Amino acid sequence: MPSMPTDCNDDELPWNRTADNILDTKYPYVCHAEMNAILNKNSSDVKKCTIFVGLFPCNECAKLIIQSGITRVVYMSDKYQDKPEFIASRRLLTMAGIKLEQFTTNNTQIVIDLTKLNH
């Protein structure tokens, strides 16, 4: 899920998906999940790691994935595959030798039972 950068109040920035001016949409402001995962990792680096994402990464996230040393992307949906930024992403990731794997499941939801956490 996209989020605003740390210390940037999301109440003061737009969350619109469409507008006449891109500055009135969320897109120039939000950090994608891939960026948050790479920047907020619990290790010194993510070289040779796998990243699990819901949507196939956009071109901006692809560049971060490549530069961080991640070697495998597991994604669920590639619903934007015909958009230019996702075509570019696939080109970049393939060129860099990143393994791309679509996760498939018959499940429609994930349930986490917190009552069993301490038992």
MMTF fields as JSON, N, C-alpha, C and O atoms, coordinates in Angstrom:
{
  "mmtfVersion": "1.0.0",
  "mmtfProducer": "UNKNOWN",
  "numBonds": 475,
  "numAtoms": 476,
  "numGroups": 119,
  "numChains": 1,
  "numModels": 1,
  "chainsPerModel": [1],
  "groupsPerChain": [119],
  "chainIdList": ["A"],
  "bondAtomList": [4, 2, 8, 6, 12, 10, 16, 14, 20, 18, 24, 22, 28, 26, 32, 30, 36, 34, 40, 38, 44, 42, 48, 46, 52, 50, 56, 54, 60, 58, 64, 62, 68, 66, 72, 70, 76, 74, 80, 78, 84, 82, 88, 86, 92, 90, 96, 94, 100, 98, 104, 102, 108, 106, 112, 110, 116, 114, 120, 118, 124, 122, 128, 126, 132, 130, 136, 134, 140, 138, 144, 142, 148, 146, 152, 150, 156, 154, 160, 158, 164, 162, 168, 166, 172, 170, 176, 174, 180, 178, 184, 182, 188, 186, 192, 190, 196, 194, 200, 198, 204, 202, 208, 206, 212, 210, 216, 214, 220, 218, 224, 222, 228, 226, 232, 230, 236, 234, 240, 238, 244, 242, 248, 246, 252, 250, 256, 254, 260, 258, 264, 262, 268, 266, 272, 270, 276, 274, 280, 278, 284, 282, 288, 286, 292, 290, 296, 294, 300, 298, 304, 302, 308, 306, 312, 310, 316, 314, 320, 318, 324, 322, 328, 326, 332, 330, 336, 334, 340, 338, 344, 342, 348, 346, 352, 350, 356, 354, 360, 358, 364, 362, 368, 366, 372, 370, 376, 374, 380, 378, 384, 382, 388, 386, 392, 390, 396, 394, 400, 398, 404, 402, 408, 406, 412, 410, 416, 414, 420, 418, 424, 422, 428, 426, 432, 430, 436, 434, 440, 438, 444, 442, 448, 446, 452, 450, 456, 454, 460, 458, 464, 462, 468, 466, 472, 470],
  "bondOrderList": [1, 1, 1, 1, 1, 1, 1, 1, 1, 1, 1, 1, 1, 1, 1, 1, 1, 1, 1, 1, 1, 1, 1, 1, 1, 1, 1, 1, 1, 1, 1, 1, 1, 1, 1, 1, 1, 1, 1, 1, 1, 1, 1, 1, 1, 1, 1, 1, 1, 1, 1, 1, 1, 1, 1, 1, 1, 1, 1, 1, 1, 1, 1, 1, 1, 1, 1, 1, 1, 1, 1, 1, 1, 1, 1, 1, 1, 1, 1, 1, 1, 1, 1, 1, 1, 1, 1, 1, 1, 1, 1, 1, 1, 1, 1, 1, 1, 1, 1, 1, 1, 1, 1, 1, 1, 1, 1, 1, 1, 1, 1, 1, 1, 1, 1, 1, 1, 1],
  "groupList": [{"groupName": "MET", "atomNameList": ["N", "CA", "C", "O"], "elementList": ["N", "C", "C", "O"], "formalChargeList": [0, 0, 0, 0], "bondAtomList": [1, 0, 2, 1, 3, 2], "bondOrderList": [1, 1, 2], "singleLetterCode": "M", "chemCompType": "L-PEPTIDE LINKING"}, {"groupName": "PRO", "atomNameList": ["N", "CA", "C", "O"], "elementList": ["N", "C", "C", "O"], "formalChargeList": [0, 0, 0, 0], "bondAtomList": [1, 0, 2, 1, 3, 2], "bondOrderList": [1, 1, 2], "singleLetterCode": "P", "chemCompType": "L-PEPTIDE LINKING"}, {"groupName": "SER", "atomNameList": ["N", "CA", "C", "O"], "elementList": ["N", "C", "C", "O"], "formalChargeList": [0, 0, 0, 0], "bondAtomList": [1, 0, 2, 1, 3, 2], "bondOrderList": [1, 1, 2], "singleLetterCode": "S", "chemCompType": "L-PEPTIDE LINKING"}, {"groupName": "THR", "atomNameList": ["N", "CA", "C", "O"], "elementList": ["N", "C", "C", "O"], "formalChargeList": [0, 0, 0, 0], "bondAtomList": [1, 0, 2, 1, 3, 2], "bondOrderList": [1, 1, 2], "singleLetterCode": "T", "chemCompType": "L-PEPTIDE LINKING"}, {"groupName": "ASP", "atomNameList": ["N", "CA", "C", "O"], "elementList": ["N", "C", "C", "O"], "formalChargeList": [0, 0, 0, 0], "bondAtomList": [1, 0, 2, 1, 3, 2], "bondOrderList": [1, 1, 2], "singleLetterCode": "D", "chemCompType": "L-PEPTIDE LINKING"}, {"groupName": "CYS", "atomNameList": ["N", "CA", "C", "O"], "elementList": ["N", "C", "C", "O"], "formalChargeList": [0, 0, 0, 0], "bondAtomList": [1, 0, 2, 1, 3, 2], "bondOrderList": [1, 1, 2], "singleLetterCode": "C", "chemCompType": "L-PEPTIDE LINKING"}, {"groupName": "ASN", "atomNameList": ["N", "CA", "C", "O"], "elementList": ["N", "C", "C", "O"], "formalChargeList": [0, 0, 0, 0], "bondAtomList": [1, 0, 2, 1, 3, 2], "bondOrderList": [1, 1, 2], "singleLetterCode": "N", "chemCompType": "L-PEPTIDE LINKING"}, {"groupName": "GLU", "atomNameList": ["N", "CA", "C", "O"], "elementList": ["N", "C", "C", "O"], "formalChargeList": [0, 0, 0, 0], "bondAtomList": [1, 0, 2, 1, 3, 2], "bondOrderList": [1, 1, 2], "singleLetterCode": "E", "chemCompType": "L-PEPTIDE LINKING"}, {"groupName": "LEU", "atomNameList": ["N", "CA", "C", "O"], "elementList": ["N", "C", "C", "O"], "formalChargeList": [0, 0, 0, 0], "bondAtomList": [1, 0, 2, 1, 3, 2], "bondOrderList": [1, 1, 2], "singleLetterCode": "L", "chemCompType": "L-PEPTIDE LINKING"}, {"groupName": "TRP", "atomNameList": ["N", "CA", "C", "O"], "elementList": ["N", "C", "C", "O"], "formalChargeList": [0, 0, 0, 0], "bondAtomList": [1, 0, 2, 1, 3, 2], "bondOrderList": [1, 1, 2], "singleLetterCode": "W", "chemCompType": "L-PEPTIDE LINKING"}, {"groupName": "ARG", "atomNameList": ["N", "CA", "C", "O"], "elementList": ["N", "C", "C", "O"], "formalChargeList": [0, 0, 0, 0], "bondAtomList": [1, 0, 2, 1, 3, 2], "bondOrderList": [1, 1, 2], "singleLetterCode": "R", "chemCompType": "L-PEPTIDE LINKING"}, {"groupName": "ALA", "atomNameList": ["N", "CA", "C", "O"], "elementList": ["N", "C", "C", "O"], "formalChargeList": [0, 0, 0, 0], "bondAtomList": [1, 0, 2, 1, 3, 2], "bondOrderList": [1, 1, 2], "singleLetterCode": "A", "chemCompType": "L-PEPTIDE LINKING"}, {"groupName": "ILE", "atomNameList": ["N", "CA", "C", "O"], "elementList": ["N", "C", "C", "O"], "formalChargeList": [0, 0, 0, 0], "bondAtomList": [1, 0, 2, 1, 3, 2], "bondOrderList": [1, 1, 2], "singleLetterCode": "I", "chemCompType": "L-PEPTIDE LINKING"}, {"groupName": "LYS", "atomNameList": ["N", "CA", "C", "O"], "elementList": ["N", "C", "C", "O"], "formalChargeList": [0, 0, 0, 0], "bondAtomList": [1, 0, 2, 1, 3, 2], "bondOrderList": [1, 1, 2], "singleLetterCode": "K", "chemCompType": "L-PEPTIDE LINKING"}, {"groupName": "TYR", "atomNameList": ["N", "CA", "C", "O"], "elementList": ["N", "C", "C", "O"], "formalChargeList": [0, 0, 0, 0], "bondAtomList": [1, 0, 2, 1, 3, 2], "bondOrderList": [1, 1, 2], "singleLetterCode": "Y", "chemCompType": "L-PEPTIDE LINKING"}, {"groupName": "VAL", "atomNameList": ["N", "CA", "C", "O"], "elementList": ["N", "C", "C", "O"], "formalChargeList": [0, 0, 0, 0], "bondAtomList": [1, 0, 2, 1, 3, 2], "bondOrderList": [1, 1, 2], "singleLetterCode": "V", "chemCompType": "L-PEPTIDE LINKING"}, {"groupName": "HIS", "atomNameList": ["N", "CA", "C", "O"], "elementList": ["N", "C", "C", "O"], "formalChargeList": [0, 0, 0, 0], "bondAtomList": [1, 0, 2, 1, 3, 2], "bondOrderList": [1, 1, 2], "singleLetterCode": "H", "chemCompType": "L-PEPTIDE LINKING"}, {"groupName": "PHE", "atomNameList": ["N", "CA", "C", "O"], "elementList": ["N", "C", "C", "O"], "formalChargeList": [0, 0, 0, 0], "bondAtomList": [1, 0, 2, 1, 3, 2], "bondOrderList": [1, 1, 2], "singleLetterCode": "F", "chemCompType": "L-PEPTIDE LINKING"}, {"groupName": "GLY", "atomNameList": ["N", "CA", "C", "O"], "elementList": ["N", "C", "C", "O"], "formalChargeList": [0, 0, 0, 0], "bondAtomList": [1, 0, 2, 1, 3, 2], "bondOrderList": [1, 1, 2], "singleLetterCode": "G", "chemCompType": "PEPTIDE LINKING"}, {"groupName": "GLN", "atomNameList": ["N", "CA", "C", "O"], "elementList": ["N", "C", "C", "O"], "formalChargeList": [0, 0, 0, 0], "bondAtomList": [1, 0, 2, 1, 3, 2], "bondOrderList": [1, 1, 2], "singleLetterCode": "Q", "chemCompType": "L-PEPTIDE LINKING"}],
  "groupTypeList": [0, 1, 2, 0, 1, 3, 4, 5, 6, 4, 4, 7, 8, 1, 9, 6, 10, 3, 11, 4, 6, 12, 8, 4, 3, 13, 14, 1, 14, 15, 5, 16, 11, 7, 0, 6, 11, 12, 8, 6, 13, 6, 2, 2, 4, 15, 13, 13, 5, 3, 12, 17, 15, 18, 8, 17, 1, 5, 6, 7, 5, 11, 13, 8, 12, 12, 19, 2, 18, 12, 3, 10, 15, 15, 14, 0, 2, 4, 13, 14, 19, 4, 13, 1, 7, 17, 12, 11, 2, 10, 10, 8, 8, 3, 0, 11, 18, 12, 13, 8, 7, 19, 17, 3, 3, 6, 6, 3, 19, 12, 15, 12, 4, 8, 3, 13, 8, 6, 16],
  "groupIdList": [1, 2, 3, 4, 5, 6, 7, 8, 9, 10, 11, 12, 13, 14, 15, 16, 17, 18, 19, 20, 21, 22, 23, 24, 25, 26, 27, 28, 29, 30, 31, 32, 33, 34, 35, 36, 37, 38, 39, 40, 41, 42, 43, 44, 45, 46, 47, 48, 49, 50, 51, 52, 53, 54, 55, 56, 57, 58, 59, 60, 61, 62, 63, 64, 65, 66, 67, 68, 69, 70, 71, 72, 73, 74, 75, 76, 77, 78, 79, 80, 81, 82, 83, 84, 85, 86, 87, 88, 89, 90, 91, 92, 93, 94, 95, 96, 97, 98, 99, 100, 101, 102, 103, 104, 105, 106, 107, 108, 109, 110, 111, 112, 113, 114, 115, 116, 117, 118, 119],
  "secStructList": [7, 7, 5, 7, 7, 6, 6, 7, 7, 6, 6, 1, 1, 7, 7, 7, 1, 7, 7, 1, 1, 4, 4, 4, 1, 1, 6, 6, 6, 7, 5, 7, 2, 2, 2, 2, 2, 2, 2, 6, 7, 1, 1, 1, 7, 7, 6, 6, 7, 3, 3, 3, 3, 3, 3, 7, 7, 7, 2, 2, 2, 2, 2, 2, 2, 2, 2, 2, 6, 7, 7, 3, 3, 3, 3, 3, 3, 7, 6, 6, 6, 6, 1, 2, 2, 2, 2, 2, 2, 2, 2, 2, 2, 2, 2, 6, 6, 7, 3, 3, 3, 3, 7, 7, 7, 1, 7, 1, 7, 7, 7, 7, 7, 4, 4, 4, 6, 6, 7],
  "xCoordList": [0.842, 0.0, 0.886, 1.83, 0.596, 1.408, 1.251, 0.204, 2.301, 2.247, 3.039, 3.887, 2.751, 3.498, 4.854, 4.983, 5.859, 7.158, 7.037, 6.131, 7.937, 7.974, 7.949, 8.616, 7.177, 7.029, 6.269, 6.198, 5.707, 4.852, 3.413, 3.02, 2.641, 1.275, 0.374, 0.184, -0.178, -1.025, -2.355, -3.075, -2.69, -3.893, -3.666, -4.624, -2.399, -2.074, -1.743, -1.49, -1.747, -1.432, -2.602, -3.371, -2.746, -3.888, -3.75, -2.645, -4.887, -4.948, -5.738, -6.072, -6.036, -6.806, -6.018, -4.791, -6.746, -6.123, -6.093, -5.233, -7.027, -7.07, -7.32, -7.985, -6.776, -6.978, -6.385, -5.599, -6.758, -6.212, -4.716, -3.973, -4.285, -2.879, -2.33, -2.914, -1.24, -0.67, -0.344, -0.349, -0.06, 0.241, -0.973, -0.845, -2.135, -3.364, -3.742, -4.844, -2.819, -3.008, -1.99, -1.091, -2.133, -1.218, 0.128, 1.106, 0.194, 1.347, 2.702, 3.694, 2.808, 4.143, 4.611, 5.759, 3.739, 4.041, 4.235, 5.019, 3.541, 3.549, 4.801, 5.445, 5.117, 6.167, 5.485, 4.603, 5.875, 5.304, 5.816, 6.819, 5.124, 5.472, 6.9, 7.601, 7.334, 8.695, 9.728, 10.704, 9.51, 10.432, 10.457, 11.526, 9.277, 9.218, 9.934, 10.647, 9.751, 10.404, 11.917, 12.627, 12.415, 13.866, 14.476, 15.532, 13.826, 14.384, 14.221, 15.022, 13.196, 12.918, 13.243, 12.616, 14.196, 14.589, 15.201, 15.624, 15.246, 15.831, 17.203, 17.586, 17.933, 19.271, 20.129, 19.636, 21.406, 22.295, 22.047, 22.244, 21.622, 21.293, 20.325, 20.002, 19.874, 18.936, 19.514, 18.769, 20.822, 21.472, 21.099, 21.107, 20.777, 20.403, 19.099, 18.843, 18.271, 16.995, 15.862, 16.017, 14.732, 13.487, 12.55, 12.455, 11.859, 10.832, 9.48, 9.313, 8.522, 7.166, 6.259, 6.202, 5.549, 4.696, 3.333, 3.2, 2.33, 0.999, 0.91, 0.435, 1.37, 1.33, 2.726, 3.708, 2.815, 4.097, 4.659, 3.919, 5.941, 6.527, 6.518, 6.686, 6.319, 6.416, 7.893, 8.777, 8.151, 9.527, 10.369, 11.559, 9.776, 10.547, 10.962, 12.095, 10.045, 10.361, 11.343, 12.193, 11.229, 12.16, 13.597, 14.513, 13.783, 15.134, 15.659, 16.835, 14.798, 15.199, 15.535, 16.513, 14.73, 14.954, 16.303, 17.082, 16.576, 17.846, 19.021, 19.982, 18.95, 20.064, 20.301, 21.423, 19.276, 19.427, 20.054, 20.502, 20.09, 20.689, 19.699, 20.105, 18.412, 17.394, 17.48, 17.662, 17.349, 17.524, 16.249, 16.241, 15.17, 13.92, 12.723, 12.688, 11.738, 10.492, 9.351, 9.169, 8.59, 7.399, 6.211, 6.103, 5.33, 4.193, 2.908, 2.942, 1.779, 0.494, -0.175, -0.597, -0.279, -1.034, -0.133, 0.771, -0.409, 0.289, -0.762, -0.668, -1.77, -2.918, -2.6, -3.405, -1.462, -1.082, -0.014, 0.671, 0.133, 1.221, 1.29, 2.356, 0.191, 0.189, 0.513, 0.626, 0.665, 1.005, 2.517, 3.306, 2.912, 4.331, 5.284, 6.361, 4.897, 5.817, 6.024, 7.04, 5.093, 5.241, 5.951, 6.639, 5.785, 6.57, 8.043, 8.91, 8.32, 9.696, 10.246, 11.407, 9.426, 9.844, 10.283, 11.352, 9.441, 9.771, 11.068, 11.895, 11.246, 12.49, 13.696, 14.679, 13.611, 14.728, 15.037, 16.19, 14.002, 14.203, 14.775, 15.66, 14.267, 14.767, 16.216, 17.051, 16.511, 17.867, 18.861, 20.002, 18.412, 19.275, 19.367, 20.097, 18.635, 18.708, 17.897, 18.157, 16.915, 16.066, 15.063, 14.409, 14.94, 13.971, 12.575, 12.362, 11.633, 10.257, 9.345, 9.366, 8.551, 7.702, 6.324, 6.192, 5.297, 3.941, 3.432, 3.452, 2.98, 2.405, 0.943, 0.204, 0.54, -0.863, -1.435, -0.747, -2.699, -3.394, -4.882, -5.39, -5.56, -7.017, -7.694, -8.904, -6.913, -7.468, -7.825, -7.147, -8.88, -9.293, -9.03, -9.24, -8.569, -8.27, -7.221, -7.008, -6.581, -5.626, -6.173, -6.483, -6.295, -6.82, -5.702, -5.072, -5.465, -4.467, -5.212, -5.876, -5.097, -5.787, -4.856, -3.974, -5.047, -4.179, -4.417, -3.59, -5.534, -5.817, -4.838, -4.64, -4.222, -3.28, -1.832, -0.919, -1.63, -0.285, 0.472, 1.653, -0.171, 0.503, 0.148, 0.393, -0.416, -0.833, -0.073, -0.301],
  "yCoordList": [-1.18, 0.0, 1.242, 1.33, 2.18, 3.393, 4.205, 4.189, 4.897, 5.777, 7.042, 7.064, 8.086, 9.329, 9.178, 8.387, 9.916, 9.871, 10.272, 11.018, 9.784, 10.091, 11.604, 12.353, 12.038, 13.441, 14.296, 15.514, 13.693, 14.419, 14.051, 12.887, 15.046, 14.83, 14.499, 15.321, 13.296, 12.902, 13.646, 13.572, 14.359, 15.201, 16.477, 17.141, 16.821, 18.047, 17.796, 18.735, 16.538, 16.186, 15.426, 14.791, 15.481, 14.818, 13.295, 12.754, 12.628, 11.168, 10.788, 9.618, 11.755, 11.483, 10.586, 10.656, 9.738, 8.889, 9.589, 9.301, 10.505, 11.243, 12.72, 13.087, 13.552, 15.004, 15.587, 14.929, 16.811, 17.467, 17.717, 17.662, 17.99, 18.264, 17.131, 16.82, 16.519, 15.4, 15.788, 14.933, 17.069, 17.52, 17.443, 17.544, 17.266, 17.111, 15.645, 15.339, 14.739, 13.307, 12.841, 13.592, 11.619, 11.055, 10.643, 10.516, 10.434, 9.773, 10.461, 9.755, 11.785, 12.354, 12.339, 12.681, 11.949, 12.069, 10.744, 10.678, 9.698, 8.455, 7.614, 7.675, 6.838, 5.826, 4.482, 4.109, 3.76, 2.44, 1.434, 1.674, 0.32, -0.712, -1.219, -1.494, -1.343, -1.821, -0.869, -1.305, 0.426, 1.421, 1.326, 1.331, 1.239, 1.13, -0.132, -0.087, -1.234, -2.488, -2.375, -2.81, -1.792, -1.675, -0.69, -0.959, 0.436, 1.463, 1.136, 1.582, 0.364, 0.072, -1.371, -1.939, -1.953, -3.348, -3.498, -2.519, -4.73, -5.023, -5.681, -6.506, -5.319, -5.863, -4.798, -3.736, -5.087, -4.091, -3.926, -2.837, -4.978, -4.876, -5.981, -6.853, -5.936, -6.943, -7.67, -8.226, -7.661, -8.343, -9.828, -10.481, -10.341, -11.742, -12.137, -13.325, -11.156, -11.442, -11.522, -11.158, -12.008, -12.046, -10.995, -10.843, -10.272, -9.336, -9.894, -10.311, -9.895, -10.36, -9.138, -8.34, -8.994, -7.83, -8.26, -9.322, -7.428, -7.723, -7.464, -8.313, -6.285, -5.904, -5.942, -5.642, -6.308, -6.26, -4.849, -3.879, -4.711, -3.39, -2.457, -2.889, -1.174, -0.154, 0.072, -0.503, 0.906, 1.16, 1.822, 1.529, 2.71, 3.371, 2.351, 2.373, 1.47, 0.445, -0.575, -1.094, -0.863, -1.793, -1.292, -2.07, 0.013, 0.572, 0.418, 0.112, 0.626, 0.435, -1.028, -1.326, -1.92, -3.363, -3.762, -4.458, -3.326, -3.655, -3.082, -3.794, -1.8, -1.141, -1.718, -1.662, -2.264, -2.801, -4.188, -4.649, -4.858, -6.19, -7.332, -8.491, -7.023, -8.071, -8.89, -8.336, -10.214, -11.08, -11.79, -12.464, -11.639, -12.337, -11.503, -10.97, -11.4, -10.705, -11.712, -12.321, -11.881, -12.724, -11.775, -11.02, -11.821, -10.902, -11.694, -12.804, -11.125, -11.784, -11.321, -12.15, -10.012, -9.482, -8.704, -7.98, -8.875, -8.123, -7.373, -7.303, -6.813, -6.231, -4.983, -4.582, -4.368, -3.177, -3.479, -2.566, -4.729, -5.15, -4.42, -4.377, -3.856, -3.153, -1.664, -0.98, -1.157, 0.256, 0.443, -0.426, 1.567, 1.79, 1.617, 1.041, 2.11, 2.012, 0.57, 0.265, -0.304, -1.71, -2.502, -3.482, -2.08, -2.659, -2.323, -3.185, -1.065, -0.648, -1.41, -1.82, -1.598, -2.322, -3.738, -4.186, -4.438, -5.818, -5.858, -6.749, -4.891, -4.814, -4.671, -5.4, -3.727, -3.472, -4.687, -5.103, -5.251, -6.393, -7.598, -8.287, -7.848, -8.962, -8.713, -9.613, -7.507, -7.151, -7.332, -7.742, -7.021, -7.122, -8.557, -8.82, -9.472, -10.872, -11.178, -12.173, -10.337, -10.563, -11.655, -11.582, -12.654, -13.725, -13.196, -12.644, -13.368, -12.902, -14.115, -14.997, -14.145, -15.306, -14.857, -14.134, -15.287, -14.942, -15.991, -17.19, -15.519, -16.382, -16.602, -15.65, -17.834, -18.137, -18.927, -19.728, -18.681, -19.372, -19.413, -18.593, -20.362, -20.423, -19.677, -19.456, -19.288, -18.565, -17.137, -16.524, -16.62, -15.24, -14.331, -13.121, -14.908, -14.094, -14.785, -15.994, -13.986, -14.483, -14.113, -12.948, -15.083, -14.839, -15.082, -16.14, -14.107, -14.237, -14.315, -13.362, -15.448, -15.66, -15.242, -16.005, -14.05, -13.507, -14.151, -14.011, -14.852, -15.483, -16.596, -16.938, -17.171, -18.277, -17.792, -18.601, -16.521, -15.951, -16.283, -16.623, -16.193, -16.42, -17.755, -17.946, -18.666, -19.956, -21.1, -22.253],
  "zCoordList": [0.0, 0.0, 0.0, 0.786, -0.857, -0.888, 0.399, 1.047, 0.736, 1.902, 1.603, 0.711, 2.355, 2.202, 2.886, 3.821, 2.441, 3.111, 4.582, 4.955, 5.397, 6.816, 7.028, 6.314, 8.008, 8.393, 7.381, 7.545, 6.35, 5.408, 5.742, 5.653, 6.123, 6.575, 5.396, 4.499, 5.4, 4.274, 4.238, 3.242, 5.306, 5.285, 4.474, 4.079, 4.226, 3.506, 2.036, 1.282, 1.637, 0.255, -0.363, 0.358, -1.676, -2.317, -2.342, -2.376, -2.325, -2.47, -3.719, -3.906, -4.569, -5.788, -6.728, -6.795, -7.455, -8.47, -9.82, -10.653, -10.038, -11.303, -11.033, -10.065, -11.903, -11.852, -13.128, -13.809, -13.447, -14.639, -14.497, -15.477, -13.286, -13.002, -12.137, -11.099, -12.536, -11.777, -10.337, -9.452, -10.091, -8.727, -7.814, -6.593, -8.397, -7.616, -7.416, -6.962, -7.759, -7.516, -6.483, -6.104, -6.037, -5.035, -5.623, -4.886, -6.929, -7.538, -7.366, -7.184, -7.412, -7.218, -5.762, -5.481, -4.842, -3.419, -2.685, -1.739, -3.1, -2.316, -2.537, -3.585, -1.525, -1.602, -1.811, -1.036, -2.832, -3.074, -2.043, -1.371, -1.929, -0.953, -1.152, -0.178, -2.407, -2.681, -2.086, -1.476, -2.267, -1.713, -0.194, 0.416, 0.417, 1.873, 2.365, 3.368, 1.677, 2.086, 2.0, 2.907, 0.912, 0.72, 1.711, 2.283, 1.913, 2.796, 4.282, 5.103, 4.631, 6.036, 6.404, 7.297, 5.738, 5.991, 7.373, 7.988, 7.853, 9.167, 9.03, 9.86, 7.991, 7.78, 7.122, 6.742, 6.991, 6.401, 4.908, 4.369, 4.237, 2.816, 2.426, 3.232, 1.201, 0.7, -0.519, -1.326, -0.644, -1.754, -1.747, -0.703, -2.921, -3.139, -2.446, -2.249, -2.073, -1.41, -2.435, -3.6, -1.96, -2.723, -2.152, -0.935, -3.02, -2.577, -3.02, -4.166, -2.1, -2.377, -2.453, -1.517, -3.573, -3.787, -4.318, -4.925, -4.085, -4.597, -6.089, -6.844, -6.52, -7.928, -8.532, -7.854, -9.8, -10.5, -10.348, -10.512, -10.04, -9.766, -10.977, -12.117, -10.699, -11.741, -12.085, -11.45, -13.084, -13.511, -12.428, -12.315, -11.629, -10.567, -9.495, -9.016, -9.131, -8.134, -8.708, -7.984, -10.0, -10.639, -10.508, -10.244, -10.693, -10.565, -9.139, -8.939, -8.156, -6.754, -6.469, -5.783, -6.994, -6.803, -7.381, -6.73, -8.593, -9.251, -8.473, -8.184, -8.134, -7.438, -6.041, -5.539, -5.414, -4.058, -4.036, -2.986, -5.19, -5.243, -5.067, -4.983, -5.01, -4.942, -6.224, -7.308, -6.102, -7.268, -7.717, -8.747, -6.945, -7.295, -6.862, -5.753, -7.759, -7.469, -7.6, -8.654, -6.528, -6.556, -6.439, -5.473, -7.418, -7.472, -7.69, -8.222, -7.281, -7.495, -8.783, -9.588, -8.99, -10.118, -11.066, -10.649, -12.344, -13.382, -14.219, -15.444, -13.518, -14.208, -15.023, -15.864, -14.798, -15.552, -16.606, -17.068, -16.986, -17.863, -19.209, -19.825, -19.669, -20.959, -20.848, -21.866, -19.622, -19.442, -19.645, -19.274, -20.228, -20.544, -19.358, -19.514, -18.173, -17.035, -16.574, -15.949, -16.87, -16.489, -17.583, -17.296, -18.829, -19.92, -19.692, -19.834, -19.338, -19.046, -17.845, -17.845, -16.835, -15.641, -15.984, -15.571, -16.747, -17.12, -17.922, -17.728, -18.826, -19.6, -18.682, -18.812, -17.754, -16.839, -15.973, -15.862, -15.364, -14.465, -15.217, -14.71, -16.423, -17.233, -17.641, -17.553, -18.08, -18.489, -17.341, -17.553, -16.121, -14.939, -14.406, -13.451, -15.019, -14.586, -13.34, -12.664, -13.026, -11.862, -12.218, -13.258, -11.368, -11.59, -11.246, -10.166, -12.17, -11.988, -11.888, -12.746, -10.839, -10.594, -10.14, -9.152, -10.865, -10.463, -9.477, -9.757, -8.325, -7.293, -7.641, -7.894, -7.653, -7.922, -6.754, -6.122, -6.49, -5.41, -5.725, -6.49, -5.135, -5.259, -4.121, -4.15, -3.118, -1.969, -2.364, -3.189, -1.775, -2.039, -0.851, -0.935, 0.262, 1.431, 2.293, 2.205, 3.119, 4.103, 5.471, 5.719, 6.354, 7.691, 8.695, 8.692, 9.544, 10.601, 11.92, 12.329, 12.576, 13.844, 14.977, 15.37, 15.495, 16.536, 17.9, 18.801, 18.059, 19.348, 19.648, 20.814, 18.633, 18.827, 18.966, 19.132, 18.901, 18.92, 20.197, 20.135, 21.34, 22.629, 23.27, 24.461, 22.518, 23.085, 22.486, 22.853]
}
